[in-house]
Amino acid sequence: MPDTVPDIPLWIAHLPVVGGLAVPWITPRTTDGRYLLGSIDRDRMHQALVYRWCGVCGRPLDDRLVLLMRLSDLPRQCTNEPALHPQCAAYTAAACPMVSGKLDHYRSTPVRLDATMAPSSDTSARQGAAAEPWFAVWLRTYRVIPDGDNLAASYNDISPLRIRSITWSVSGLL
Ligand SMILES: [Zn+2]
């Protein structure tokens, strides 16, 4: 659990709240009503990538968007996780225990997923592994590419506006 939880900004006040944290729009919900934070609803992930909706608030992206990337994702210049509004990325960087660096390790037990839910592609590799540094990649747009059974947002042929470290600097929030 994080020591302190940031206030939930007005623009994401429509999201459900668990433990004081706004639950991202792409978070799957089990049939018994639990939100699986850290997992992704596959249908919403694809919708968000294709229609250019924000993965946190579910609304259309503007002309500035942010991909939150792990260090190991940077060389591929793509991620399965939908792009975010800058303000939604800032909230995630402050609130998400993994992105903010408040967790040292990934959870060591697999989460139970319903059939409609997608674990991230390297879930098994990450279980129990040391947490990675995260980066915010600022873009004007991205390209949707196939990535195995999933889709990914790629900036392979697009110059990022900037790339900022989130967990490697104290004041590095965007
Ligand atoms: Zn948003």
Backbone and ligand atoms as CSV (ligand in chain L), in Angstrom:
chain,resi,resn,atom,element,x,y,z
A,1,MET,N,N,0.844,-1.196,0.000
A,1,MET,CA,C,0.000,0.000,0.000
A,1,MET,C,C,0.879,1.246,0.000
A,2,PRO,N,N,0.519,2.229,-0.796
A,2,PRO,CA,C,1.287,3.476,-0.769
A,2,PRO,C,C,1.112,4.164,0.578
A,3,ASP,N,N,2.115,4.951,0.976
A,3,ASP,CA,C,2.033,5.667,2.241
A,3,ASP,C,C,0.931,6.710,2.208
A,4,THR,N,N,0.896,7.438,1.119
A,4,THR,CA,C,-0.136,8.455,0.983
A,4,THR,C,C,-0.760,8.290,-0.393
A,5,VAL,N,N,-2.019,8.604,-0.496
A,5,VAL,CA,C,-2.647,8.546,-1.808
A,5,VAL,C,C,-2.910,9.969,-2.281
A,6,PRO,N,N,-2.636,10.234,-3.547
A,6,PRO,CA,C,-2.885,11.582,-4.054
A,6,PRO,C,C,-4.380,11.847,-4.177
A,7,ASP,N,N,-4.749,13.113,-4.122
A,7,ASP,CA,C,-6.151,13.466,-4.361
A,7,ASP,C,C,-6.549,13.023,-5.757
A,8,ILE,N,N,-7.799,12.651,-5.897
A,8,ILE,CA,C,-8.296,12.253,-7.215
A,8,ILE,C,C,-8.746,13.508,-7.958
A,9,PRO,N,N,-8.101,13.822,-9.073
A,9,PRO,CA,C,-8.452,15.050,-9.796
A,9,PRO,C,C,-9.875,14.992,-10.359
A,10,LEU,N,N,-10.441,16.175,-10.557
A,10,LEU,CA,C,-11.824,16.282,-11.004
A,10,LEU,C,C,-12.076,15.551,-12.319
A,11,TRP,N,N,-11.080,15.581,-13.248
A,11,TRP,CA,C,-11.357,15.034,-14.575
A,11,TRP,C,C,-11.440,13.509,-14.578
A,12,ILE,N,N,-11.049,12.865,-13.473
A,12,ILE,CA,C,-11.248,11.417,-13.406
A,12,ILE,C,C,-12.183,11.041,-12.252
A,13,ALA,N,N,-13.008,12.005,-11.858
A,13,ALA,CA,C,-13.936,11.753,-10.750
A,13,ALA,C,C,-15.022,10.747,-11.144
A,14,HIS,N,N,-15.148,10.443,-12.455
A,14,HIS,CA,C,-16.165,9.479,-12.895
A,14,HIS,C,C,-15.703,8.030,-12.692
A,15,LEU,N,N,-14.431,7.823,-12.361
A,15,LEU,CA,C,-13.914,6.464,-12.238
A,15,LEU,C,C,-14.243,5.870,-10.870
A,16,PRO,N,N,-14.361,4.527,-10.809
A,16,PRO,CA,C,-14.522,3.910,-9.492
A,16,PRO,C,C,-13.276,4.117,-8.638
A,17,VAL,N,N,-13.440,4.038,-7.342
A,17,VAL,CA,C,-12.324,4.277,-6.418
A,17,VAL,C,C,-12.155,3.057,-5.520
A,18,VAL,N,N,-10.921,2.572,-5.420
A,18,VAL,CA,C,-10.600,1.465,-4.518
A,18,VAL,C,C,-9.392,1.878,-3.682
A,19,GLY,N,N,-9.545,1.828,-2.380
A,19,GLY,CA,C,-8.437,2.175,-1.498
A,19,GLY,C,C,-7.954,3.603,-1.692
A,20,GLY,N,N,-8.855,4.484,-2.086
A,20,GLY,CA,C,-8.488,5.885,-2.272
A,20,GLY,C,C,-7.896,6.194,-3.628
A,21,LEU,N,N,-7.742,5.160,-4.471
A,21,LEU,CA,C,-7.150,5.370,-5.799
A,21,LEU,C,C,-8.205,5.196,-6.880
A,22,ALA,N,N,-8.168,6.074,-7.869
A,22,ALA,CA,C,-9.071,5.937,-9.018
A,22,ALA,C,C,-8.667,4.704,-9.815
A,23,VAL,N,N,-9.651,3.902,-10.194
A,23,VAL,CA,C,-9.389,2.672,-10.948
A,23,VAL,C,C,-9.387,3.008,-12.436
A,24,PRO,N,N,-8.273,2.776,-13.136
A,24,PRO,CA,C,-8.221,3.111,-14.564
A,24,PRO,C,C,-9.328,2.420,-15.356
A,25,TRP,N,N,-9.773,3.112,-16.406
A,25,TRP,CA,C,-10.863,2.614,-17.251
A,25,TRP,C,C,-10.539,1.232,-17.835
A,26,ILE,N,N,-9.294,0.943,-18.114
A,26,ILE,CA,C,-8.943,-0.345,-18.733
A,26,ILE,C,C,-8.809,-1.477,-17.714
A,27,THR,N,N,-9.025,-1.192,-16.434
A,27,THR,CA,C,-8.875,-2.242,-15.425
A,27,THR,C,C,-10.036,-3.224,-15.504
A,28,PRO,N,N,-9.763,-4.528,-15.589
A,28,PRO,CA,C,-10.857,-5.500,-15.652
A,28,PRO,C,C,-11.539,-5.676,-14.300
A,29,ARG,N,N,-12.799,-6.106,-14.364
A,29,ARG,CA,C,-13.575,-6.362,-13.155
A,29,ARG,C,C,-14.040,-7.809,-13.210
A,30,THR,N,N,-13.846,-8.512,-12.122
A,30,THR,CA,C,-14.263,-9.913,-12.093
A,30,THR,C,C,-15.775,-9.998,-11.987
A,31,THR,N,N,-16.305,-11.187,-12.263
A,31,THR,CA,C,-17.759,-11.348,-12.211
A,31,THR,C,C,-18.290,-11.123,-10.797
A,32,ASP,N,N,-17.437,-11.285,-9.780
A,32,ASP,CA,C,-17.905,-11.000,-8.416
A,32,ASP,C,C,-17.570,-9.575,-7.973
A,33,GLY,N,N,-17.185,-8.729,-8.942
A,33,GLY,CA,C,-17.137,-7.294,-8.657
A,33,GLY,C,C,-15.794,-6.743,-8.231
A,34,ARG,N,N,-14.749,-7.538,-8.239
A,34,ARG,CA,C,-13.450,-7.015,-7.838
A,34,ARG,C,C,-12.725,-6.409,-9.040
A,35,TYR,N,N,-12.034,-5.305,-8.824
A,35,TYR,CA,C,-11.190,-4.721,-9.868
A,35,TYR,C,C,-9.787,-5.301,-9.744
A,36,LEU,N,N,-9.235,-5.740,-10.868
A,36,LEU,CA,C,-7.904,-6.336,-10.856
A,36,LEU,C,C,-6.886,-5.286,-11.277
A,37,LEU,N,N,-6.509,-4.469,-10.316
A,37,LEU,CA,C,-5.534,-3.422,-10.607
A,37,LEU,C,C,-4.233,-4.052,-11.079
A,38,GLY,N,N,-3.666,-3.506,-12.124
A,38,GLY,CA,C,-2.439,-4.057,-12.691
A,38,GLY,C,C,-2.705,-4.982,-13.856
A,39,SER,N,N,-3.961,-5.435,-14.025
A,39,SER,CA,C,-4.317,-6.212,-15.208
A,39,SER,C,C,-5.085,-5.320,-16.176
A,40,ILE,N,N,-5.317,-5.856,-17.358
A,40,ILE,CA,C,-5.923,-5.042,-18.410
A,40,ILE,C,C,-7.080,-5.795,-19.049
A,41,ASP,N,N,-8.203,-5.103,-19.248
A,41,ASP,CA,C,-9.336,-5.656,-19.985
A,41,ASP,C,C,-8.969,-5.648,-21.460
A,42,ARG,N,N,-8.917,-6.833,-22.071
A,42,ARG,CA,C,-8.392,-6.939,-23.430
A,42,ARG,C,C,-9.236,-6.140,-24.432
A,43,ASP,N,N,-10.555,-6.216,-24.318
A,43,ASP,CA,C,-11.407,-5.481,-25.257
A,43,ASP,C,C,-11.174,-3.973,-25.139
A,44,ARG,N,N,-11.123,-3.505,-23.909
A,44,ARG,CA,C,-10.926,-2.061,-23.721
A,44,ARG,C,C,-9.529,-1.636,-24.161
A,45,MET,N,N,-8.558,-2.516,-23.939
A,45,MET,CA,C,-7.197,-2.200,-24.385
A,45,MET,C,C,-7.182,-1.992,-25.896
A,46,HIS,N,N,-7.838,-2.914,-26.631
A,46,HIS,CA,C,-7.845,-2.798,-28.090
A,46,HIS,C,C,-8.644,-1.576,-28.531
A,47,GLN,N,N,-9.801,-1.355,-27.893
A,47,GLN,CA,C,-10.605,-0.169,-28.244
A,47,GLN,C,C,-9.793,1.108,-28.035
A,48,ALA,N,N,-9.135,1.180,-26.900
A,48,ALA,CA,C,-8.385,2.398,-26.580
A,48,ALA,C,C,-7.270,2.626,-27.589
A,49,LEU,N,N,-6.549,1.553,-27.930
A,49,LEU,CA,C,-5.443,1.699,-28.876
A,49,LEU,C,C,-5.962,2.141,-30.248
A,50,VAL,N,N,-7.031,1.486,-30.721
A,50,VAL,CA,C,-7.520,1.741,-32.076
A,50,VAL,C,C,-8.217,3.099,-32.174
A,51,TYR,N,N,-9.064,3.406,-31.196
A,51,TYR,CA,C,-9.845,4.653,-31.274
A,51,TYR,C,C,-9.126,5.837,-30.644
A,52,ARG,N,N,-7.930,5.594,-30.093
A,52,ARG,CA,C,-7.124,6.645,-29.470
A,52,ARG,C,C,-7.834,7.264,-28.290
A,53,TRP,N,N,-8.247,6.341,-27.395
A,53,TRP,CA,C,-8.817,6.770,-26.131
A,53,TRP,C,C,-7.750,6.594,-25.053
A,54,CYS,N,N,-7.887,7.383,-24.014
A,54,CYS,CA,C,-6.965,7.311,-22.876
A,54,CYS,C,C,-7.264,6.071,-22.032
A,55,GLY,N,N,-6.221,5.339,-21.648
A,55,GLY,CA,C,-6.397,4.126,-20.856
A,55,GLY,C,C,-6.825,4.374,-19.424
A,56,VAL,N,N,-6.658,5.584,-18.936
A,56,VAL,CA,C,-7.050,5.885,-17.566
A,56,VAL,C,C,-8.490,6.389,-17.514
A,57,CYS,N,N,-8.794,7.459,-18.275
A,57,CYS,CA,C,-10.124,8.061,-18.161
A,57,CYS,C,C,-11.091,7.560,-19.236
A,58,GLY,N,N,-10.573,6.903,-20.289
A,58,GLY,CA,C,-11.432,6.349,-21.319
A,58,GLY,C,C,-11.926,7.369,-22.333
A,59,ARG,N,N,-11.429,8.598,-22.250
A,59,ARG,CA,C,-11.880,9.652,-23.163
A,59,ARG,C,C,-10.884,9.811,-24.324
A,60,PRO,N,N,-11.319,10.442,-25.423
A,60,PRO,CA,C,-10.411,10.627,-26.564
A,60,PRO,C,C,-9.162,11.413,-26.168
A,61,LEU,N,N,-8.053,11.010,-26.771
A,61,LEU,CA,C,-6.790,11.696,-26.513
A,61,LEU,C,C,-6.746,13.027,-27.240
A,62,ASP,N,N,-5.904,13.922,-26.751
A,62,ASP,CA,C,-5.695,15.209,-27.405
A,62,ASP,C,C,-4.439,15.139,-28.266
A,63,ASP,N,N,-3.899,16.292,-28.615
A,63,ASP,CA,C,-2.729,16.311,-29.512
A,63,ASP,C,C,-1.422,16.104,-28.760
A,64,ARG,N,N,-1.484,15.942,-27.470
A,64,ARG,CA,C,-0.318,15.528,-26.694
A,64,ARG,C,C,-0.715,14.290,-25.905
A,65,LEU,N,N,0.092,13.242,-26.014
A,65,LEU,CA,C,-0.233,12.029,-25.282
A,65,LEU,C,C,1.036,11.411,-24.736
A,66,VAL,N,N,0.853,10.522,-23.769
A,66,VAL,CA,C,1.993,9.938,-23.060
A,66,VAL,C,C,1.849,8.416,-23.055
A,67,LEU,N,N,2.931,7.732,-23.419
A,67,LEU,CA,C,3.017,6.290,-23.204
A,67,LEU,C,C,3.886,6.067,-21.971
A,68,LEU,N,N,3.364,5.338,-20.997
A,68,LEU,CA,C,4.187,4.965,-19.847
A,68,LEU,C,C,4.894,3.661,-20.191
A,69,MET,N,N,6.207,3.691,-20.164
A,69,MET,CA,C,6.995,2.558,-20.662
A,69,MET,C,C,7.965,2.079,-19.591
A,70,ARG,N,N,8.116,0.764,-19.525
A,70,ARG,CA,C,9.181,0.200,-18.694
A,70,ARG,C,C,10.499,0.321,-19.438
A,71,LEU,N,N,11.578,0.316,-18.672
A,71,LEU,CA,C,12.906,0.405,-19.277
A,71,LEU,C,C,13.087,-0.651,-20.376
A,72,SER,N,N,12.625,-1.870,-20.105
A,72,SER,CA,C,12.851,-2.961,-21.062
A,72,SER,C,C,11.975,-2.836,-22.306
A,73,ASP,N,N,10.927,-1.980,-22.249
A,73,ASP,CA,C,10.072,-1.773,-23.424
A,73,ASP,C,C,10.642,-0.704,-24.354
A,74,LEU,N,N,11.513,0.141,-23.841
A,74,LEU,CA,C,11.984,1.284,-24.632
A,74,LEU,C,C,12.659,0.867,-25.946
A,75,PRO,N,N,13.520,-0.166,-25.963
A,75,PRO,CA,C,14.168,-0.517,-27.229
A,75,PRO,C,C,13.183,-0.921,-28.319
A,76,ARG,N,N,12.031,-1.490,-27.940
A,76,ARG,CA,C,11.039,-1.910,-28.949
A,76,ARG,C,C,10.219,-0.716,-29.446
A,77,GLN,N,N,10.252,0.359,-28.717
A,77,GLN,CA,C,9.502,1.566,-29.079
A,77,GLN,C,C,8.014,1.293,-29.252
A,78,CYS,N,N,7.506,0.366,-28.434
A,78,CYS,CA,C,6.059,0.128,-28.454
A,78,CYS,C,C,5.632,-0.486,-27.128
A,79,THR,N,N,4.338,-0.391,-26.855
A,79,THR,CA,C,3.769,-0.966,-25.642
A,79,THR,C,C,2.334,-1.380,-25.900
A,80,ASN,N,N,1.874,-2.430,-25.193
A,80,ASN,CA,C,0.481,-2.868,-25.317
A,80,ASN,C,C,-0.455,-1.955,-24.534
A,81,GLU,N,N,0.091,-1.157,-23.662
A,81,GLU,CA,C,-0.783,-0.367,-22.798
A,81,GLU,C,C,-1.144,0.943,-23.475
A,82,PRO,N,N,-2.441,1.287,-23.459
A,82,PRO,CA,C,-2.902,2.459,-24.190
A,82,PRO,C,C,-2.221,3.756,-23.740
A,83,ALA,N,N,-2.208,4.707,-24.647
A,83,ALA,CA,C,-1.655,6.028,-24.351
A,83,ALA,C,C,-2.572,6.757,-23.365
A,84,LEU,N,N,-2.014,7.780,-22.744
A,84,LEU,CA,C,-2.741,8.528,-21.718
A,84,LEU,C,C,-2.677,10.023,-21.993
A,85,HIS,N,N,-3.711,10.754,-21.511
A,85,HIS,CA,C,-3.585,12.203,-21.434
A,85,HIS,C,C,-2.400,12.531,-20.520
A,86,PRO,N,N,-1.704,13.620,-20.761
A,86,PRO,CA,C,-0.618,13.996,-19.842
A,86,PRO,C,C,-1.080,14.071,-18.385
A,87,GLN,N,N,-2.284,14.619,-18.162
A,87,GLN,CA,C,-2.733,14.738,-16.770
A,87,GLN,C,C,-3.087,13.377,-16.179
A,88,CYS,N,N,-3.564,12.453,-17.021
A,88,CYS,CA,C,-3.872,11.103,-16.527
A,88,CYS,C,C,-2.573,10.337,-16.270
A,89,ALA,N,N,-1.543,10.570,-17.087
A,89,ALA,CA,C,-0.240,9.959,-16.856
A,89,ALA,C,C,0.371,10.487,-15.564
A,90,ALA,N,N,0.202,11.777,-15.306
A,90,ALA,CA,C,0.748,12.360,-14.076
A,90,ALA,C,C,0.072,11.747,-12.852
A,91,TYR,N,N,-1.255,11.559,-12.935
A,91,TYR,CA,C,-1.949,10.917,-11.808
A,91,TYR,C,C,-1.444,9.489,-11.613
A,92,THR,N,N,-1.293,8.744,-12.721
A,92,THR,CA,C,-0.812,7.367,-12.628
A,92,THR,C,C,0.587,7.319,-12.031
A,93,ALA,N,N,1.439,8.240,-12.462
A,93,ALA,CA,C,2.813,8.262,-11.952
A,93,ALA,C,C,2.835,8.535,-10.453
A,94,ALA,N,N,1.848,9.299,-9.980
A,94,ALA,CA,C,1.799,9.595,-8.540
A,94,ALA,C,C,1.092,8.494,-7.762
A,95,ALA,N,N,0.094,7.852,-8.386
A,95,ALA,CA,C,-0.796,6.960,-7.637
A,95,ALA,C,C,-0.456,5.485,-7.778
A,96,CYS,N,N,0.004,5.054,-8.934
A,96,CYS,CA,C,0.202,3.624,-9.175
A,96,CYS,C,C,1.443,3.154,-8.421
A,97,PRO,N,N,1.283,2.169,-7.531
A,97,PRO,CA,C,2.433,1.739,-6.725
A,97,PRO,C,C,3.601,1.252,-7.576
A,98,MET,N,N,3.308,0.642,-8.715
A,98,MET,CA,C,4.402,0.125,-9.532
A,98,MET,C,C,5.095,1.245,-10.298
A,99,VAL,N,N,4.306,2.086,-10.964
A,99,VAL,CA,C,4.907,3.147,-11.774
A,99,VAL,C,C,5.641,4.165,-10.906
A,100,SER,N,N,5.091,4.440,-9.733
A,100,SER,CA,C,5.701,5.460,-8.885
A,100,SER,C,C,6.942,4.948,-8.165
A,101,GLY,N,N,7.222,3.656,-8.287
A,101,GLY,CA,C,8.416,3.108,-7.653
A,101,GLY,C,C,8.221,2.774,-6.188
A,102,LYS,N,N,6.952,2.787,-5.720
A,102,LYS,CA,C,6.706,2.472,-4.304
A,102,LYS,C,C,6.766,0.976,-4.037
A,103,LEU,N,N,6.594,0.176,-5.082
A,103,LEU,CA,C,6.741,-1.274,-4.944
A,103,LEU,C,C,8.104,-1.682,-5.469
A,104,ASP,N,N,8.783,-2.514,-4.745
A,104,ASP,CA,C,10.107,-2.955,-5.188
A,104,ASP,C,C,10.026,-4.153,-6.127
A,105,HIS,N,N,8.979,-4.939,-5.980
A,105,HIS,CA,C,8.893,-6.167,-6.760
A,105,HIS,C,C,7.482,-6.349,-7.307
A,106,TYR,N,N,7.402,-7.049,-8.415
A,106,TYR,CA,C,6.107,-7.428,-8.933
A,106,TYR,C,C,5.486,-8.475,-8.024
A,107,ARG,N,N,4.178,-8.562,-8.042
A,107,ARG,CA,C,3.507,-9.560,-7.207
A,107,ARG,C,C,4.011,-10.945,-7.592
A,108,SER,N,N,4.173,-11.810,-6.607
A,108,SER,CA,C,4.785,-13.101,-6.895
A,108,SER,C,C,3.750,-14.183,-7.151
A,109,THR,N,N,2.482,-13.893,-6.861
A,109,THR,CA,C,1.464,-14.891,-7.171
A,109,THR,C,C,0.630,-14.390,-8.337
A,110,PRO,N,N,0.302,-15.272,-9.268
A,110,PRO,CA,C,-0.492,-14.833,-10.417
A,110,PRO,C,C,-1.880,-14.389,-9.983
A,111,VAL,N,N,-2.434,-13.376,-10.642
A,111,VAL,CA,C,-3.819,-13.003,-10.368
A,111,VAL,C,C,-4.728,-13.915,-11.162
A,112,ARG,N,N,-5.909,-14.141,-10.612
A,112,ARG,CA,C,-6.875,-14.972,-11.300
A,112,ARG,C,C,-7.627,-14.108,-12.314
A,113,LEU,N,N,-7.599,-14.473,-13.568
A,113,LEU,CA,C,-8.234,-13.658,-14.600
A,113,LEU,C,C,-9.470,-14.349,-15.143
A,114,ASP,N,N,-10.485,-13.542,-15.463
A,114,ASP,CA,C,-11.625,-14.077,-16.207
A,114,ASP,C,C,-11.217,-14.241,-17.667
A,115,ALA,N,N,-12.067,-14.901,-18.440
A,115,ALA,CA,C,-11.731,-15.217,-19.828
A,115,ALA,C,C,-11.512,-13.973,-20.677
A,116,THR,N,N,-12.139,-12.865,-20.314
A,116,THR,CA,C,-12.040,-11.664,-21.140
A,116,THR,C,C,-10.823,-10.820,-20.791
A,117,MET,N,N,-10.001,-11.278,-19.881
A,117,MET,CA,C,-8.899,-10.449,-19.404
A,117,MET,C,C,-7.565,-10.908,-19.962
A,118,ALA,N,N,-6.705,-9.950,-20.184
A,118,ALA,CA,C,-5.397,-10.261,-20.750
A,118,ALA,C,C,-4.316,-9.965,-19.725
A,119,PRO,N,N,-3.537,-10.981,-19.393
A,119,PRO,CA,C,-2.347,-10.652,-18.605
A,119,PRO,C,C,-1.376,-9.946,-19.529
A,120,SER,N,N,-0.476,-9.145,-19.014
A,120,SER,CA,C,0.517,-8.557,-19.905
A,120,SER,C,C,1.384,-9.687,-20.447
A,121,SER,N,N,1.951,-9.474,-21.607
A,121,SER,CA,C,2.542,-10.574,-22.369
A,121,SER,C,C,3.676,-11.262,-21.630
A,122,ASP,N,N,4.334,-10.557,-20.757
A,122,ASP,CA,C,5.461,-11.179,-20.055
A,122,ASP,C,C,5.175,-11.324,-18.566
A,123,THR,N,N,3.876,-11.553,-18.240
A,123,THR,CA,C,3.503,-11.652,-16.824
A,123,THR,C,C,4.352,-12.675,-16.085
A,124,SER,N,N,4.536,-13.856,-16.679
A,124,SER,CA,C,5.239,-14.901,-15.946
A,124,SER,C,C,6.687,-14.501,-15.706
A,125,ALA,N,N,7.275,-13.801,-16.665
A,125,ALA,CA,C,8.659,-13.366,-16.482
A,125,ALA,C,C,8.760,-12.325,-15.381
A,126,ARG,N,N,7.673,-11.543,-15.220
A,126,ARG,CA,C,7.749,-10.446,-14.260
A,126,ARG,C,C,7.404,-10.871,-12.844
A,127,GLN,N,N,6.715,-12.013,-12.703
A,127,GLN,CA,C,6.271,-12.388,-11.363
A,127,GLN,C,C,7.448,-12.498,-10.410
A,128,GLY,N,N,7.423,-11.725,-9.367
A,128,GLY,CA,C,8.478,-11.796,-8.369
A,128,GLY,C,C,9.759,-11.082,-8.770
A,129,ALA,N,N,9.804,-10.572,-10.003
A,129,ALA,CA,C,11.022,-9.916,-10.466
A,129,ALA,C,C,11.130,-8.520,-9.864
A,130,ALA,N,N,12.341,-7.999,-9.817
A,130,ALA,CA,C,12.527,-6.642,-9.331
A,130,ALA,C,C,11.788,-5.665,-10.233
A,131,ALA,N,N,11.193,-4.654,-9.630
A,131,ALA,CA,C,10.464,-3.671,-10.418
A,131,ALA,C,C,11.446,-2.889,-11.292
A,132,GLU,N,N,10.931,-2.465,-12.440
A,132,GLU,CA,C,11.784,-1.747,-13.398
A,132,GLU,C,C,11.518,-0.255,-13.325
A,133,PRO,N,N,12.488,0.539,-13.724
A,133,PRO,CA,C,12.221,1.975,-13.860
A,133,PRO,C,C,11.201,2.224,-14.971
A,134,TRP,N,N,10.407,3.258,-14.801
A,134,TRP,CA,C,9.390,3.634,-15.793
A,134,TRP,C,C,9.753,4.964,-16.425
A,135,PHE,N,N,9.291,5.130,-17.653
A,135,PHE,CA,C,9.549,6.353,-18.406
A,135,PHE,C,C,8.250,6.867,-19.007
A,136,ALA,N,N,8.168,8.162,-19.148
A,136,ALA,CA,C,7.043,8.791,-19.840
A,136,ALA,C,C,7.528,9.232,-21.213
A,137,VAL,N,N,6.940,8.643,-22.257
A,137,VAL,CA,C,7.287,9.007,-23.629
A,137,VAL,C,C,6.183,9.915,-24.162
A,138,TRP,N,N,6.547,11.182,-24.412
A,138,TRP,CA,C,5.577,12.175,-24.894
A,138,TRP,C,C,5.542,12.155,-26.413
A,139,LEU,N,N,4.320,12.083,-26.952
A,139,LEU,CA,C,4.148,11.985,-28.407
A,139,LEU,C,C,2.976,12.857,-28.855
A,140,ARG,N,N,2.967,13.141,-30.158
A,140,ARG,CA,C,1.772,13.749,-30.755
A,140,ARG,C,C,0.815,12.670,-31.236
A,141,THR,N,N,1.359,11.521,-31.625
A,141,THR,CA,C,0.528,10.427,-32.111
A,141,THR,C,C,1.317,9.135,-31.986
A,142,TYR,N,N,0.667,8.009,-32.305
A,142,TYR,CA,C,1.361,6.716,-32.335
A,142,TYR,C,C,0.747,5.891,-33.467
A,143,ARG,N,N,1.380,4.809,-33.784
A,143,ARG,CA,C,0.877,3.905,-34.806
A,143,ARG,C,C,0.456,2.610,-34.130
A,144,VAL,N,N,-0.698,2.045,-34.542
A,144,VAL,CA,C,-1.158,0.780,-33.976
A,144,VAL,C,C,-0.559,-0.360,-34.786
A,145,ILE,N,N,0.138,-1.258,-34.112
A,145,ILE,CA,C,0.756,-2.395,-34.800
A,145,ILE,C,C,0.294,-3.696,-34.138
A,146,PRO,N,N,0.277,-4.805,-34.915
A,146,PRO,CA,C,-0.021,-6.103,-34.298
A,146,PRO,C,C,1.153,-6.533,-33.431
A,147,ASP,N,N,0.855,-7.220,-32.339
A,147,ASP,CA,C,1.909,-7.679,-31.438
A,147,ASP,C,C,1.454,-9.021,-30.863
A,148,GLY,N,N,1.755,-10.090,-31.576
A,148,GLY,CA,C,1.235,-11.399,-31.190
A,148,GLY,C,C,-0.279,-11.384,-31.291
A,149,ASP,N,N,-0.958,-11.789,-30.219
A,149,ASP,CA,C,-2.426,-11.784,-30.203
A,149,ASP,C,C,-2.972,-10.408,-29.857
A,150,ASN,N,N,-2.099,-9.488,-29.533
A,150,ASN,CA,C,-2.530,-8.184,-29.069
A,150,ASN,C,C,-2.218,-7.101,-30.099
A,151,LEU,N,N,-2.535,-5.889,-29.724
A,151,LEU,CA,C,-2.114,-4.714,-30.482
A,151,LEU,C,C,-1.144,-3.932,-29.609
A,152,ALA,N,N,-0.369,-3.090,-30.251
A,152,ALA,CA,C,0.546,-2.248,-29.493
A,152,ALA,C,C,0.565,-0.862,-30.104
A,153,ALA,N,N,0.876,0.126,-29.270
A,153,ALA,CA,C,1.094,1.494,-29.733
A,153,ALA,C,C,2.586,1.656,-29.980
A,154,SER,N,N,2.937,1.985,-31.221
A,154,SER,CA,C,4.351,2.079,-31.600
A,154,SER,C,C,4.714,3.511,-31.977
A,155,TYR,N,N,5.937,3.917,-31.636
A,155,TYR,CA,C,6.467,5.193,-32.144
A,155,TYR,C,C,7.771,4.938,-32.875
A,156,ASN,N,N,7.826,3.768,-33.483
A,156,ASN,CA,C,9.026,3.328,-34.208
A,156,ASN,C,C,9.480,4.345,-35.257
A,157,ASP,N,N,8.501,4.946,-35.955
A,157,ASP,CA,C,8.858,5.905,-37.002
A,157,ASP,C,C,8.365,7.313,-36.659
A,158,ILE,N,N,8.190,7.557,-35.395
A,158,ILE,CA,C,7.695,8.858,-34.931
A,158,ILE,C,C,8.671,9.394,-33.883
A,159,SER,N,N,9.068,10.629,-34.038
A,159,SER,CA,C,10.004,11.190,-33.055
A,159,SER,C,C,9.257,11.609,-31.795
A,160,PRO,N,N,9.621,11.081,-30.635
A,160,PRO,CA,C,8.973,11.527,-29.401
A,160,PRO,C,C,9.274,13.003,-29.144
A,161,LEU,N,N,8.321,13.688,-28.519
A,161,LEU,CA,C,8.566,15.072,-28.116
A,161,LEU,C,C,9.606,15.100,-27.011
A,162,ARG,N,N,9.486,14.143,-26.088
A,162,ARG,CA,C,10.524,13.955,-25.067
A,162,ARG,C,C,10.285,12.636,-24.351
A,163,ILE,N,N,11.329,12.169,-23.680
A,163,ILE,CA,C,11.241,10.960,-22.872
A,163,ILE,C,C,11.790,11.305,-21.493
A,164,ARG,N,N,10.951,11.131,-20.497
A,164,ARG,CA,C,11.341,11.498,-19.135
A,164,ARG,C,C,11.349,10.265,-18.249
A,165,SER,N,N,12.331,10.159,-17.403
A,165,SER,CA,C,12.342,9.127,-16.373
A,165,SER,C,C,11.337,9.487,-15.285
A,166,ILE,N,N,10.571,8.511,-14.837
A,166,ILE,CA,C,9.637,8.769,-13.737
A,166,ILE,C,C,10.258,8.358,-12.416
A,167,THR,N,N,10.753,7.126,-12.349
A,167,THR,CA,C,11.213,6.610,-11.058
A,167,THR,C,C,12.665,6.924,-10.775
A,168,TRP,N,N,13.372,7.428,-11.757
A,168,TRP,CA,C,14.778,7.684,-11.538
A,168,TRP,C,C,15.060,9.112,-11.102
A,169,SER,N,N,14.059,9.935,-11.017
A,169,SER,CA,C,14.305,11.279,-10.510
A,169,SER,C,C,13.220,11.657,-9.532
A,170,VAL,N,N,13.586,12.383,-8.523
A,170,VAL,CA,C,12.643,12.693,-7.457
A,170,VAL,C,C,11.514,13.556,-7.977
A,171,SER,N,N,11.841,14.541,-8.761
A,171,SER,CA,C,10.807,15.457,-9.233
A,171,SER,C,C,10.451,15.135,-10.684
A,172,GLY,N,N,10.677,13.884,-11.082
A,172,GLY,CA,C,10.573,13.545,-12.506
A,172,GLY,C,C,9.178,13.343,-13.017
A,173,LEU,N,N,8.173,13.839,-12.356
A,173,LEU,CA,C,6.819,13.649,-12.829
A,173,LEU,C,C,6.585,14.524,-14.042
A,174,LEU,N,N,6.823,14.004,-15.214
A,174,LEU,CA,C,6.356,14.621,-16.442
A,174,LEU,C,C,6.765,16.078,-16.576
L,1,ZN,ZN,ZN,-7.207,10.471,-19.707
